[in-house]
Amino acid sequence: MLPDYLQDPRLADIRLLAVDMDKTLLTDDRGFPEGLFERLDALYEAGVVFCPASGRPAPKLQEMFSGHAHKLAFCSDNGACALWHDEYVFRDLLDHDLYREVLNFAAQRGDCACVLCAFNHVYMLKRDREYAGEVGVYYEDIIFVDSFDEVDADANKISLFFPEWDAEPAYADVYGPTFGDRLYITNAGREWIDFMNLGVDKGSGVAHLCTQLGIDEADAAAAGDTYNDIPMLERVGHSFIVANAEAHMEEHASWRVPSNNDAGVLALIDAILAAKKASA
């Protein structure tokens, strides 16, 4: 019997492949699977747009894919930014009073480290400096402040880091009920909660790119592993989860690829390329 993902009858129709980063494309040690960049070249030659879709900011993604970024599209900040050929095609901004309200609420609770994401840098409280290493994985430029009341920067995302890995109950019990009518809120793994404007998510980010590139969403594919990937999985015509995805993700995707540590995304890329070659 064919592997699950090879049962997609329209692999040859795929024109854009949006892929989550952590625990989907990247291995558990946050490394790229061996052979990725050769495959990115092959996708480009085959006319398929590869799109990292991540909570990471655009500058960090461009740095990670240095040397190939000009060939790629990016859906960054969980869809609050979209880039094509190193140029922004969409940027979203949070209301300043609203982001200060959320951040001050979270800071007063004291159960997390608060992060305001402002494109190529972030703001954190000085009291949360001990978590700079975790935040620094995603942002190199961290600005420490005494209070978020002194911040008046353009920003597109709020992230809360939960060092006890209890972000899921915190979202369900506190942050979702409190702010869910004004912001789109999602868990990004068990340690993060992300807040964007309503209507902003990885699905909308991929849709902006499809519109820009003249690609039907039915001919777009996505691969992911957890909550913040659901909007893009449900929006595109070809949806895949990695074998290590959380159990609840089964209902949000049509097909399954091998795990992140078994280079599942590369197996999917190879299948797409083979299908296109066979249909040529």
C-alpha positions, -999 to +999 in steps of 0.1 A: +000+000+000+012+035-008+023+058+020-006+080+031+007+112+015+012+095-019-025+088-020-033+125-027-044+122-064-035+158-073+001+161-061+010+173-096-013+203-093+005+218-063+019+253-070+027+265-035+038+245-005+035+263+029+054+245+057+055+251+094+090+253+109+093+239+145+085+202+148+074+201+111+103+211+089+130+214+116+142+185+135+138+184+173+172+201+177+160+229+154+181+219+125+172+216+088+169+181+074+198+171+052+192+177+015+166+205+020+183+232-001+188+210-031+151+202-030+142+239-027+162+245-059+143+216-076+109+230-065+119+264-078+128+249-112+095+230-112+076+262-107+065+254-071+067+282-045+081+270-012+068+290+017+080+288+053+050+295+074+059+304+110+054+324+141+090+336+135+095+371+121+103+377+085+139+389+091+147+357+110+132+335+083+151+353+056+183+348+076+176+311+081+171+306+044+200+329+034+210+323-002+176+310-011+153+337+003+149+354-030+134+323-044+109+318-016+077+332-002+073+337+035+043+337+058+058+351+090+044+361+124+016+335+121+003+353+090+007+389+101+033+394+074+037+379+039+067+383+017+075+374-019+110+379-035+121+396-003+094+422-004+064+426+019+031+420+002+011+422+034+018+437+069-007+438+097-006+462+127-021+458+162-038+487+180-013+502+205-038+505+233-050+470+228-015+454+229-006+473+260-038+461+276-030+425+269+007+428+279-001+446+311-028+420+320-003+391+314+025+409+333+002+414+363-007+377+363+030+369+364+026+334+349+046+340+317+072+362+300+055+389+278+069+396+243+057+424+219+068+415+184+076+445+163+088+430+130+126+428+133+128+433+171+108+426+203+101+443+236+104+424+269+102+435+305+135+437+323+122+414+349+119+386+322+155+389+311+161+353+322+140+341+293+159+361+267+176+329+255+144+313+245+131+344+228+165+350+212+159+318+191+134+338+171+145+374+176+180+387+178+172+423+187+155+424+222+147+457+238+142+455+275+118+480+292+105+487+327+069+488+315+049+483+283+033+517+290+065+533+276+063+514+243+046+530+213+060+509+184+043+494+154+038+457+162+020+428+147+020+401+173+020+395+210+036+363+223+035+349+258+061+324+269+051+299+296+082+284+312+061+257+329+047+246+295+012+253+306+002+276+277-027+253+267-047+256+299-038+293+302-053+299+268-084+279+275-091+292+310-078+328+309-066+344+277-091+330+252-121+340+273-107+374+282-094+386+248-108+361+222-136+385+211-110+411+201-080+391+189-072+359+172-054+338+198-037+305+193-013+281+210+021+276+193+031+245+211+027+240+248+049+269+258+035+298+237+003+318+232+002+341+202-022+370+197-029+387+163-057+407+149-090+389+142-088+374+108-050+371+109-035+336+109-014+314+088-043+306+066-049+343+057-012+348+052-011+320+027-042+334+010-025+368+006+004+351-011-019+330-034-036+362-045-003+380-051+010+351-071-022+342-090-024+308-075-057+291-067-059+281-030-070+247-042-035+243-057-018+252-025-005+227+000+004+230+037+022+209+063+020+214+100+019+198+135-001+219+160-028+245+167-015+276+149-012+255+117-049+246+116-061+277+097-037+271+068-044+234+067-081+240+065-077+267+038-056+250+012-065+222-012-038+198+000-033+194+038-006+173+055+004+167+091+037+152+102+036+118+120+047+136+152+017+160+151-005+162+182-034+138+181-061+165+178-046+175+144-059+144+126-092+161+119-076+191+103-056+174+075-062+149+047-028+132+046+001+123+068+038+124+061+067+110+081+078+129+113+100+159+114+130+138+126+124+115+096+124+143+071+087+141+063+086+174+045+114+162+022+094+131+014+065+153+005+086+175-017+100+144-035+065+131-040+054+165-055+084+166-078+079+130-089+042+136-097+050+167-117+076+148-137+052+120-144+025+144-156+048+164-178 
